Amino acid sequence: MIFRAQDVRHCFDEKTTLEFPALAVDVGERVLIMGPSGCGKSTLLNLISGVLPLQDGHIELLGQTYQGLSGRALDQLRADHIGVIFQTLNLIPHLSARRNAALALRFSPRRRTRVEDIDREYARLSDALGLPAHIADQHAKHLSIGQQQRIAVIRALLGHPELILADEPTSALDPDSTALFMNELMSSFDRNRQGLIVVSHNPDLRAFFDTVITLEARP
């Protein structure tokens, strides 16, 4: 089992408490978490990644429980074992596509040791995701949104982190581009080594996943 969460609750204030269903992700499993805006999808993703501290309940990644870990320990756990595809992408505009993708390895020596040749691995993933080779040295600010999204995916996948998280990865894409992007993402995801959790409000993504969990709107 890669990831497990149970009895997780998060309180923003005395009037706002989110309760989340039990969640488990094994190697090769693809989980879609759906729900309307404001239901807590991004909050749950931030709890899974350790960005938000766990207040109540149990979360564990690769047998390591989150409860009691310091912020620094959670940051290192995330860097070593979780690849995150942010909704806002978080690319550095003045860095090249290839250098943006390689940033994840800079923060995790563990993931860096899993990549024998960064340029070759970048090229492999870039080809799988349908990116033209010539953009590798272009600054991120000159790339299209679709190209930037694929660079963000490469950054998440480099170094074979065990868990991949994606926050609304198709929100800026039209239906045809969404289908193409999801097919490319699924072909790049390693079902022999990784688990995948995606949060989205897009019902068209259901067909790509083994498990679909729906969060209810807050009253």
Secondary structure, 3 states (H helix, E strand, C coil): CCEEEEEEEEEEECCEEEECCCEEECCCCEEEEECCCCCCHHHHHHHHHCCCCCCEEEEEECCEECCCCCHHHHHHHHHHHEEEECCCCCCCCCCEHHHHHHHHHHCCHHHHHCCCCHHHHHHHHHHHCCCCHHHHHCEHHHCCHHHHHHHHHHHHHCCCCCEEEEECCCCCCCHHHHHHHHHHHHHHCCCCCCEEEEEECCHHHHHHCCEEEECCCCC
